Amino acid sequence: MRRLTNLISESFIWSVGITRPKPGKERVAALYITATLAASVLLAVAMFLLLLQRL
């Protein structure tokens, strides 16, 4: 799991261009970035399903 969060974190840092986390804080930053992206995707899917149900 740690390797997946690091991969997602590195991809996000390179693609968006955010500042790298301080040394020693990489793991916390990777978990935060992964959780934020996962929550965004889940919210988008939930909104899509809600709108689809309303049609």
C-alpha positions as CSV (number, residue, x, y, z in Angstrom):
1,M,0.0,0.0,0.0
2,R,2.8,2.4,0.8
3,R,4.3,1.9,-2.6
4,L,1.0,2.7,-4.3
5,T,0.5,5.9,-2.3
6,N,4.1,7.0,-3.1
7,L,3.5,6.4,-6.8
8,I,0.3,8.4,-6.7
9,S,1.9,11.2,-4.7
10,E,4.9,11.4,-7.1
11,S,2.6,11.5,-10.1
12,F,0.5,14.2,-8.6
13,I,3.6,16.3,-7.6
14,W,5.0,16.1,-11.1
15,S,1.8,16.6,-13.0
16,V,0.4,19.5,-10.9
17,G,3.7,21.0,-9.9
18,I,3.1,21.4,-6.2
19,T,6.0,21.8,-3.7
20,R,7.6,18.7,-2.5
21,P,7.0,17.8,1.2
22,K,9.7,18.3,3.7
23,P,12.0,15.5,4.4
24,G,10.4,13.1,6.9
25,K,6.9,14.1,5.9
26,E,6.7,12.3,2.6
27,R,4.6,9.4,4.0
28,V,2.0,11.8,5.5
29,A,1.9,13.8,2.3
30,A,1.5,10.7,0.2
31,L,-1.5,9.5,2.3
32,Y,-3.1,12.9,2.2
33,I,-2.8,13.3,-1.5
34,T,-4.1,9.8,-2.1
35,A,-7.0,10.3,0.2
36,T,-7.9,13.6,-1.3
37,L,-7.8,12.3,-4.9
38,A,-9.8,9.2,-3.9
39,A,-12.4,11.3,-2.2
40,S,-12.7,13.6,-5.3
41,V,-13.2,10.6,-7.6
42,L,-15.8,9.1,-5.2
43,L,-17.6,12.4,-5.0
44,A,-17.7,12.8,-8.8
45,V,-19.1,9.2,-9.2
46,A,-21.7,9.9,-6.5
47,M,-22.8,13.1,-8.2
48,F,-23.0,11.3,-11.6
49,L,-25.1,8.5,-10.1
50,L,-27.3,11.1,-8.4
51,L,-27.9,13.0,-11.6
52,L,-28.4,9.9,-13.6
53,Q,-31.1,8.8,-11.1
54,R,-32.9,12.1,-11.4
55,L,-33.2,11.9,-15.2
